[in-house]
Each structure stands twice: as C-alpha cells, then as structure tokens.
Amino acid sequence: MISKNFARCLAKISGDGYLYYRYIRYNNTSRVLLEEFKQDVTKEFGNINFTEGITNTGTPFVQIHGKSIIEKFLKNLSDFRSNAIMIPKSIKLSGKQIKKEYLRAFYDDEGSPTLRLFNKTKEWKRNVSLTSNSLKLLKEIKEMLLKDFSIETNKIFKNKKNDNCYVLSVTGKDNFVKFNKKIGFLIPIKKERLNLIVKSYGNTFSRNKKGFDKIKERLDYCSKFKRKGGQLSWVPVQKNSTIRNGGLLNGGVRTSRTKDRILPYGIQ
C-alpha cells in the first residue's frame, strides 16, 4: 500500500518528469503542480533539499537527489522509456482513493479539457483528452477509468501531428460529470474549463442564449491566460531550495554552461 503523496509523485514523474540513477527532475510551467510535488516529496521522505531552476526552453523544474529516494522511484517505475511507461503495480493494487490521486496528477500533467465553439452552427464541441507516447499506459488508464470509476472513454488513436503520440478522450455529459466529480484537476485553469464543459449542456445558443453568452464570456476570459488561473507572475523561492541550470547559483552568478534565464524567482 502506498500513500496518496507518493501516488501523485509517481504520476508526475511519469508525465513531465525525468528519472535517472543520479537524480529525479520534475518539469512544469505550473507553480501549483511544482509546489504540490515538493510538498508530497517532503511528506513522503522528510525535509530534503530541492534544486530549482529553469530549463533552456524556459520551463521551471524541481530536482531532487538521494539514493534511497531514487531507488524507491525506480522500484515502482522500472522501465522509464517514454513509449514503455505503465501504471505502476503498486497503484493497480491500491484502492480507489490512491488510483484517483494518481489519475488526477497524471491528467493535470498530460490532460487537456477543451470547450470550443463551432461558429457556423453555434454548437459546443467538448473533450477531455490525454496524450502519451505509451500506448500501454493509455490502455491501462482507459481500463482503470471504466472499471474503478465507471467513466467511459473513446477509442485510442494516434496523434495526427505526431505518429509517436497517442490520444485517449473522454466525451459525453455523463462521463464529464463523473470525471469532474471523481477525478478532476488541480490546476485552476483546467478545473475551470472542465466546469464550463459540464455547464455548457443546456446553455446552448438555441436553448438558453443568456447562459450561452455567460459561458462564452468566461471561456474567452480563460483563453487569455497562459498559466494557472492568472497571468505570469513571480513568486519567491523557498529558503531550502538551490537554484541551478538556469536559476541562481552562488548568490546569483550567471553560469557559462547554460543560456537559460537567470532569475531570482520561479514562474507561477
């Protein structure tokens, strides 16, 4: 039996993470998810030092070291090739609450709730998609959603823009409602979009013009933001964090081996 904290960590590393024998790194543009990762790691392994920074592509990261920590991750994620990642056995053998936390964390990384308006007919197009290079992983998630949460999904298909990437989609009002209630999102902007998807039923152009306009206004508002629930902003880095590889190192000295931005704050 594993904890909810570690279940979320496994999902994050399987999604936007890197697992090596020397270190573990989690990359994400959302400060909410980065902070959750740090909190979960601390609760699971105690008070450890975090290395934070920004990659060459501008994505913030949190990095951890420690032989015992890495060994625990490797024990659960033995094959970390992007096309071979699977749901860890420890997750499969756990109860619904652990599975829920794993799925929520993975969907926060790789999932996308989408509500679009087809202007010609004024009809809503709804979808919650999940992408991965691992077909095996998506098949297992598809099975888990149906078996444990009664959420039906569509047939997995290859991404048209990337032959190495597969897509699993949730559609249909009942499935959206169940997903929102049983899985959900942590990132505010994704949570809001999922709520709008559910509310869009009945609030159509032909049935409820006032409700339709409110959802459209809110959707337009959400589309203006590129990060979680608001504009790009700067937040102080915790005192026990070391910034490297594109962050601050030794009092803010710019390193010559990286072209990353050197900033005293992390991106939220």
C-alpha positions in Angstrom: 0.0 0.0 0.0 1.4 3.4 -1.0 0.4 6.8 0.1 -1.5 9.5 -1.8 1.6 11.6 -1.8 3.7 9.1 -3.5 1.0 8.1 -5.9 0.9 11.7 -7.1 4.7 11.8 -7.3 4.8 8.7 -9.5 2.2 10.2 -11.8 4.1 13.4 -12.1 7.4 11.7 -12.9 5.6 9.5 -15.5 4.2 12.6 -17.1 6.5 15.6 -17.0 9.4 14.1 -15.2 12.9 12.5 -15.6 14.1 9.6 -13.6 17.8 8.8 -13.6 20.1 6.9 -11.2 21.6 10.1 -10.1 18.6 12.4 -9.7 14.9 12.9 -10.3 13.6 16.0 -12.0 10.0 17.3 -12.5 9.4 20.0 -15.1 6.2 22.0 -15.3 5.1 25.6 -16.1 2.5 25.5 -13.2 3.8 26.6 -9.9 0.8 24.9 -8.3 2.0 21.5 -9.5 5.6 22.2 -8.7 4.7 23.1 -5.1 2.5 20.1 -4.8 5.4 17.9 -5.9 7.7 19.4 -3.3 5.1 19.0 -0.6 4.4 15.4 -1.5 8.1 14.6 -1.6 8.6 16.2 1.8 5.7 14.4 3.4 7.0 11.1 1.9 10.7 11.4 2.5 11.2 14.1 5.1 12.8 17.5 4.9 15.2 17.3 1.9 16.9 19.9 -0.3 15.4 20.8 -3.6 17.2 22.2 -6.6 15.1 24.6 -8.6 15.7 26.3 -11.9 14.5 27.0 -15.4 15.4 24.8 -18.4 16.8 26.1 -21.8 13.2 26.1 -23.1 12.0 28.3 -20.2 10.2 25.5 -18.2 10.7 25.7 -14.4 11.9 22.5 -12.7 12.3 20.9 -9.3 15.2 18.4 -8.9 15.9 16.0 -6.0 18.8 13.7 -5.1 19.3 10.9 -2.7 20.0 7.2 -3.3 17.1 5.8 -1.2 14.6 8.2 -2.8 15.7 7.3 -6.3 15.7 3.6 -5.5 12.0 3.8 -4.3 11.0 5.5 -7.6 13.0 3.0 -9.7 11.3 0.1 -7.8 7.9 1.4 -9.0 9.0 2.7 -12.4 11.4 0.1 -13.7 11.2 1.0 -17.4 11.2 4.7 -17.9 11.4 4.9 -21.7 8.6 7.2 -22.9 6.9 4.5 -25.0 7.1 1.9 -22.3 5.8 3.7 -19.2 3.0 1.8 -17.5 0.8 2.3 -14.4 2.9 1.0 -11.5 1.8 -2.3 -10.0 1.6 -0.5 -6.6 -1.1 1.8 -8.0 -3.0 -1.1 -9.6 -3.1 -3.0 -6.3 -4.3 0.1 -4.3 -7.8 1.3 -3.5 -9.8 3.9 -5.4 -8.5 6.9 -3.5 -4.9 6.1 -4.4 -5.9 5.5 -8.0 -7.9 8.7 -8.1 -4.8 10.7 -6.9 -2.6 9.0 -9.5 -5.1 9.8 -12.3 -5.7 13.3 -11.2 -2.0 14.1 -11.1 -1.4 12.5 -14.5 -4.3 14.3 -16.1 -3.0 17.6 -14.6 0.3 17.0 -16.4 -0.9 15.4 -19.7 -4.6 16.1 -19.9 -6.4 18.9 -21.7 -10.1 19.8 -21.1 -11.3 21.6 -24.2 -14.5 23.5 -24.9 -14.7 25.1 -28.3 -17.5 26.9 -30.2 -18.2 25.9 -33.7 -19.1 29.4 -35.0 -21.1 28.2 -38.1 -23.7 26.3 -36.1 -23.1 27.9 -32.6 -22.6 24.5 -31.1 -20.3 23.5 -28.3 -17.5 20.9 -29.0 -16.4 19.2 -25.8 -13.5 17.0 -25.0 -11.1 15.9 -22.2 -8.0 14.4 -23.9 -5.0 12.7 -22.5 -1.8 12.2 -24.6 1.2 9.9 -24.1 3.9 8.2 -26.1 3.0 5.0 -24.3 0.0 3.1 -25.8 0.2 0.6 -23.0 -0.2 3.3 -20.4 -3.3 4.8 -22.1 -4.9 1.4 -22.4 -4.4 0.8 -18.7 -5.8 4.2 -17.8 -8.8 3.5 -20.1 -9.4 0.3 -18.2 -9.0 1.9 -14.8 -11.4 4.7 -15.6 -14.1 2.3 -16.6 -13.5 -0.4 -14.0 -13.0 1.8 -10.9 -14.8 5.0 -11.8 -17.4 4.0 -14.4 -16.1 6.6 -16.8 -16.3 5.5 -20.5 -13.7 6.7 -23.0 -13.3 6.7 -26.7 -11.1 4.6 -28.9 -7.4 5.4 -28.5 -5.9 7.0 -31.7 -2.6 8.3 -33.0 -2.0 12.0 -32.8 -2.1 13.3 -36.4 0.7 15.7 -35.7 2.9 13.1 -34.0 3.0 9.4 -35.0 4.7 8.5 -31.8 2.0 10.0 -29.6 -1.4 8.5 -28.7 -4.6 10.2 -27.5 -7.4 9.0 -25.2 -10.5 11.1 -25.0 -13.5 11.5 -22.6 -16.7 12.7 -24.2 -20.4 12.8 -23.3 -22.2 14.6 -20.5 -22.4 11.7 -18.0 -18.7 10.9 -18.4 -17.8 14.6 -18.0 -19.8 14.8 -14.8 -18.3 11.7 -13.4 -14.8 12.8 -14.3 -15.3 16.2 -12.7 -16.6 14.6 -9.5 -14.3 11.5 -9.2 -11.0 12.7 -10.8 -10.9 16.4 -11.6 -8.0 18.8 -11.9 -5.9 20.8 -9.5 -4.7 23.5 -12.0 -7.3 26.3 -11.7 -7.5 27.0 -15.4 -8.1 23.3 -16.2 -10.6 23.0 -13.4 -12.5 26.0 -14.7 -12.6 24.7 -18.3 -13.9 21.3 -17.1 -16.6 23.1 -15.1 -17.5 25.1 -18.2 -17.8 21.9 -20.2 -20.3 20.5 -17.7 -22.3 23.8 -17.5 -22.4 24.1 -21.3 -25.0 21.4 -21.5 -28.4 23.1 -21.6 -26.7 26.5 -22.0 -26.7 26.4 -25.8 -27.3 29.3 -28.3 -30.8 28.0 -29.2 -32.0 26.9 -25.7 -30.5 29.4 -23.3 -28.9 32.4 -25.0 -28.2 34.2 -21.7 -26.4 31.1 -20.2 -24.7 30.6 -23.6 -23.3 34.1 -23.5 -22.1 33.8 -19.9 -20.1 30.6 -20.7 -18.7 32.1 -23.9 -17.6 35.2 -21.9 -16.0 33.1 -19.2 -14.3 30.9 -21.9 -12.9 33.9 -23.6 -11.6 35.1 -20.3 -9.9 31.8 -19.6 -8.3 31.8 -23.0 -6.4 35.0 -22.2 -4.4 33.2 -19.5 -1.4 31.0 -20.4 -0.7 29.8 -16.9 -2.7 28.6 -13.9 -5.6 30.8 -13.1 -3.8 34.1 -14.0 -1.1 35.9 -15.8 2.6 35.1 -15.5 3.8 36.3 -12.1 6.9 35.9 -9.9 6.9 34.1 -6.6 9.9 33.8 -4.1 11.8 30.6 -4.0 11.8 28.8 -0.6 15.0 29.2 1.5 15.9 25.5 1.4 16.0 25.5 -2.4 19.1 25.7 -4.5 18.7 27.3 -8.0 20.8 25.9 -10.8 20.9 25.2 -14.5 19.2 28.4 -15.5 18.4 29.8 -12.0 20.5 31.4 -9.3 23.8 29.7 -8.1 26.3 31.1 -5.6 24.5 34.4 -5.0 23.2 34.9 -8.5 26.3 34.3 -10.6 25.4 33.5 -14.2 26.7 30.1 -15.3 28.6 29.9 -18.6 27.3 26.4 -19.5 23.6 27.5 -20.0 21.7 30.0 -22.0 18.7 29.8 -19.6 17.4 33.0 -18.0 18.9 33.7 -14.6 16.2 34.9 -12.3 15.8 35.0 -8.5 12.2 33.8 -8.7 10.3 30.9 -10.2 7.5 31.2 -12.7 3.9 30.7 -11.4 
